[in-house]
């Protein structure tokens, strides 16, 4: 690094730009992978999941999102209101409205006032909605893997879910993905 | 200089992270290798983001400028 020390700020900047333009010396991106365990069904958690996975796929990473527990319900079709077979499963969906367009916030939800304000601000500042981001993810090839156990527990059937989801998956499969080389794993 | 050779433009003005990158990546998929893509963005974070994105994908930023609040990148598809 000392040999490269620049004398002027301009030269320093040029050197920095040149360094930034160099391709990463690491491995080909085809081998890089992002795995996210999406465990929450709340707006402020699902958003980073969608943002990070869409960018990963856009950057040539293999991106997989495991949908488990509360994190599965946003991936139910927007037009499903009450899902499940028995009263407890129905009650669960009554308490957490399924669908990517119906996310609540983990804090400051205030009976919908919080999400309403965030929605307004997002429009004003041109931030993509969760639905738009999900579409971008699917277009870029992010693989969404529903948790089989959660589907059973919620009484969800394949036809309740959005199109394009990957196969129902178990923990061992996800663990295998997470421990592959050049893999970043997040639990959100 | 590269202006005549620009294959197409991605207008990401006004869009916030991550859409400039996502839109560009989607577009790049549709163009032939070696094509020059012009990207216009107003998100200040896009300067670092496009540098990182090109490092990850192997595409190259061949020209970069700023006019007012608009950042312009010319990207060559790998």
Interface residues (C-beta under 8 A of the other chain):
Chain A: X20 X21 X22 X23 X24 X29 X32 X51 X54 X55 X57 X58 X59 X60 X61 X125 X126 X127 X128 X133 X136 X139 X140
Chain B: X14 X15 X16 X17 X18 X19 X21 X22 X24 X25 X26 X51 X52 X53 X54 X55 X56 X57 X58 X60 X61
